[in-house]
Every structure is written in C-alpha cells, then in structure tokens.
Amino acid sequence: MILNGCVLTARKHLTVAAETKGRITAGVNLPDLPEECRQKMARVYPKYGIEKPRNTQLRWEFAAEFVDRRTLRCAAFYDETKTRFGAK
C-alpha cells in the first residue's frame, strides 16, 4: 500500500513534467504584425508660395490623427492576441 502511493505520485510528477516540456517545446506562434503597424508617419512639408501656413498645419493634424488611429488599431490587435494566448 505504501509503495503504491509513491508510484502514483511519481507518475503524476512525470506526467506534469512531460506536459510542461511539451508546452515549452511547442512554443507560441504569434501572428504577424499587420503591415500598417510598421509604417512611419507621413511627412508634411509646407508648400511655400502655394499654400497658407494654416493649411500646412491642417494637413499635419490630419496625418497625426491617422497615425494615432492606426496605433490604437495595432495596440488592440496585440491586446486581443495576448488575451487569446492567455497572457497576463
């Protein structure tokens, strides 16, 4: 009876060790980062003599807003990815 308890405990430890080794070997295959997340912000250059300074500012604000929205999408993508893989 006493030996039987040791054998069950040893089997349990071996099973846990094998499962842990399997998880480590399998690793985590994260999906590719969306291409838009790697793009840099568009540059806004003034058009001297053609455009008023305020229009240049408006173009810059539009470009900055676009980048901010893209950053939020990319962050949401990876937050969702981490949640699916159970990371904290």
C-alpha beads as a LAMMPS data file, in Angstrom:
LAMMPS data file: protein, C-alpha beads

88 atoms
87 bonds

1 atom types
1 bond types

-500.0 500.0 xlo xhi
-500.0 500.0 ylo yhi
-500.0 500.0 zlo zhi

Masses

1 110.0

Atoms # bond

1 1 1 0.000 0.000 0.000
2 1 1 2.701 2.486 0.899
3 1 1 4.668 1.756 -2.282
4 1 1 1.560 2.123 -4.402
5 1 1 1.173 5.729 -3.164
6 1 1 4.767 6.519 -4.150
7 1 1 4.278 5.069 -7.618
8 1 1 1.175 7.209 -8.210
9 1 1 2.979 10.312 -7.021
10 1 1 5.957 9.549 -9.270
11 1 1 3.637 9.010 -12.251
12 1 1 1.879 12.272 -11.520
13 1 1 5.203 14.122 -11.376
14 1 1 6.339 12.525 -14.645
15 1 1 3.063 13.454 -16.323
16 1 1 3.318 17.075 -15.164
17 1 1 6.958 17.234 -16.289
18 1 1 6.074 15.814 -19.711
19 1 1 3.221 18.289 -20.158
20 1 1 5.465 21.191 -19.167
21 1 1 8.203 20.051 -21.544
22 1 1 5.626 19.737 -24.341
23 1 1 4.358 23.285 -23.795
24 1 1 7.891 24.675 -23.811
25 1 1 8.817 22.739 -26.946
26 1 1 5.632 23.803 -28.743
27 1 1 6.274 27.479 -28.030
28 1 1 3.929 30.249 -29.037
29 1 1 3.357 31.150 -32.663
30 1 1 2.177 34.741 -32.670
31 1 1 0.537 36.032 -35.827
32 1 1 2.432 38.528 -37.943
33 1 1 2.142 42.166 -37.012
34 1 1 -0.159 43.899 -39.503
35 1 1 1.866 45.765 -42.126
36 1 1 0.201 49.067 -41.280
37 1 1 1.691 48.854 -37.780
38 1 1 5.174 49.120 -39.268
39 1 1 4.515 52.205 -41.385
40 1 1 6.004 55.508 -40.367
41 1 1 4.051 58.742 -40.133
42 1 1 3.726 60.604 -43.401
43 1 1 5.743 63.808 -43.528
44 1 1 4.004 67.093 -44.139
45 1 1 6.130 69.664 -45.913
46 1 1 4.986 73.246 -46.399
47 1 1 4.314 74.340 -49.962
48 1 1 5.871 77.777 -49.862
49 1 1 4.108 80.328 -52.026
50 1 1 1.313 77.889 -52.892
51 1 1 -0.291 77.091 -49.556
52 1 1 -1.111 79.105 -46.478
53 1 1 0.661 78.040 -43.248
54 1 1 -2.683 77.133 -41.691
55 1 1 -3.325 74.619 -44.475
56 1 1 0.038 73.004 -43.790
57 1 1 -0.956 72.752 -40.127
58 1 1 -4.274 71.155 -41.081
59 1 1 -2.534 68.565 -43.263
60 1 1 -0.172 67.776 -40.388
61 1 1 -3.086 67.385 -37.961
62 1 1 -4.806 65.022 -40.397
63 1 1 -1.635 62.927 -40.750
64 1 1 -1.130 62.820 -36.962
65 1 1 -4.745 61.770 -36.383
66 1 1 -4.364 58.978 -38.942
67 1 1 -1.249 57.675 -37.164
68 1 1 -2.976 57.843 -33.781
69 1 1 -5.904 55.755 -35.072
70 1 1 -3.506 53.243 -36.626
71 1 1 -1.589 52.954 -33.356
72 1 1 -4.825 52.247 -31.488
73 1 1 -5.749 49.518 -34.020
74 1 1 -2.326 47.897 -33.663
75 1 1 -2.475 48.032 -29.864
76 1 1 -5.958 46.483 -29.907
77 1 1 -4.704 43.733 -32.231
78 1 1 -1.907 42.739 -29.883
79 1 1 -4.035 43.093 -26.748
80 1 1 -6.521 40.684 -28.322
81 1 1 -3.697 38.354 -29.357
82 1 1 -2.281 38.258 -25.828
83 1 1 -5.751 37.560 -24.447
84 1 1 -6.240 34.646 -26.850
85 1 1 -2.930 33.114 -25.746
86 1 1 -3.838 33.609 -22.100
87 1 1 -1.006 36.021 -21.291
88 1 1 -1.470 38.444 -18.458

Bonds

1 1 1 2
2 1 2 3
3 1 3 4
4 1 4 5
5 1 5 6
6 1 6 7
7 1 7 8
8 1 8 9
9 1 9 10
10 1 10 11
11 1 11 12
12 1 12 13
13 1 13 14
14 1 14 15
15 1 15 16
16 1 16 17
17 1 17 18
18 1 18 19
19 1 19 20
20 1 20 21
21 1 21 22
22 1 22 23
23 1 23 24
24 1 24 25
25 1 25 26
26 1 26 27
27 1 27 28
28 1 28 29
29 1 29 30
30 1 30 31
31 1 31 32
32 1 32 33
33 1 33 34
34 1 34 35
35 1 35 36
36 1 36 37
37 1 37 38
38 1 38 39
39 1 39 40
40 1 40 41
41 1 41 42
42 1 42 43
43 1 43 44
44 1 44 45
45 1 45 46
46 1 46 47
47 1 47 48
48 1 48 49
49 1 49 50
50 1 50 51
51 1 51 52
52 1 52 53
53 1 53 54
54 1 54 55
55 1 55 56
56 1 56 57
57 1 57 58
58 1 58 59
59 1 59 60
60 1 60 61
61 1 61 62
62 1 62 63
63 1 63 64
64 1 64 65
65 1 65 66
66 1 66 67
67 1 67 68
68 1 68 69
69 1 69 70
70 1 70 71
71 1 71 72
72 1 72 73
73 1 73 74
74 1 74 75
75 1 75 76
76 1 76 77
77 1 77 78
78 1 78 79
79 1 79 80
80 1 80 81
81 1 81 82
82 1 82 83
83 1 83 84
84 1 84 85
85 1 85 86
86 1 86 87
87 1 87 88
